[in-house]
Amino acid sequence: MHRVREELSRRLLRLRRTALPILHSAISAGIAWLIAADLIGHARPFFAPIAAVICLGVSLGQRLRRVAELVAGVSIGIGVGDLLILQIGSGTWQIMLVVALALITAVLLDSGTVIAMQAGSSAVLVATLLPPGDSGGLDRMVDALIGGLVALAVAALLPANPLTVAHRQGKVLLGELAAALRAVAEAVTGRDPGQAAAALSRARKTTKAFEDFRTALDTGAEIARIAPIRWRRRADLDNYLAAAVPLDHAMRNTRVLIRRALAALRDGEPAPAELPAVLTKLADAVDLLRAELAAGDEPLAARQLALEAAKEASVALIGEGGFSVRVVVAQLRSLAVDLLQATGVSRDDAIAALPPL
């Protein structure tokens, strides 16, 4: 029973997070039909609501490009279909030929999947349902444009908060980074290769977390661009956008660091006593960065702590360690540079903060 409640709660949470996109799609489909059928007078403007739903969907992102791709795909499919069906008639081999030529044309013009899919489906409509040579082709192109523009208008007038998803995905990504650093610090302290191996396995699974974070930023940037009432959120979003690439580098460097720490533990290399403290300090800096980005503040506290960790990554930290420990310290320095950049410090200034080796 407990498991059923957990599953129900998870699904309700997912529904709550997608409620606004669903509302956008429903409103856009109705308005698109109203405009195409009642205002313009198209007899069967089914492509208008279809276009609106395709342009919005239940996931956000790249809507401006999607509208252009949708209209282009419809135009290609209907154009090729009208031209050929008028000459060769309709039937099995005609449908095969029309769809193939429409898809080939779409692929040659653009590699986008939306264009190819819409070109193929529109060609099928012409070959099976729409009489060739009448105004149906032009009407469908207009319907597609209406649906796309209505979708953009609804998204602009009833926008989501561009920072909501960024906060959620940023919390996940930065939480995984901090947890990985603390785990390797504990592994070094306890001289435990098994714990280091577990930390490495978990760190290798963070690729999806970063992809979700990147998608969230793209979505937020699009909302802030097309929705006037969300323009004031651009500055807060810019902090996340500036941190995105350095955080990607930080995750990569963390994985390398853990892998070399694991090698050092397995080979019995002596680890500097100060190493876990520096790793923990970097983890604390990541936690501060997460909190300050979520609050919309300039990450000054995270920057200061990352700077302190960078200054401690000196030649003295290597101690009597062997090759793997030296690599760990090198990665520690790279990681400190990444975190400083994520807080807004330029790369040159971040590197200059490192003590010479």
Buried (B, 14 or more C-beta within 10 A) or exposed (E): EEEEEEEEEEEEEEEEBBEBBEEBBBBBBBBBBBBBBEEBEBEEBBBBBBBBBBBBBEEBBBBEEBBBBBBBBBBBBBBBBBBBBEEBEBEEEBBEBBBEBBBBBBBEBBEBEBBBBBBBBBBBBBBBEBEBEEEBBEBBBBBBBBBBBBBBBBBBEBBBBBBBBBBBBBBBBBBBBBBBBBBBBBBBBEEBBEBBBBBBEBBEEBEEBBEBBBBBBBBBBBBBBBBEEBEEBBEBBEBBBBBBEBBBBBBBBBBBBBBBBBBBBEEEBEBBEBBBBBBBBBBBBBBBBBBBBBEEEBBEBBBEBBBBBBEBBBEEBBBEBBEBBBBBBBBBBBBBBBBBBBBBBEEEEBBEBBEEE
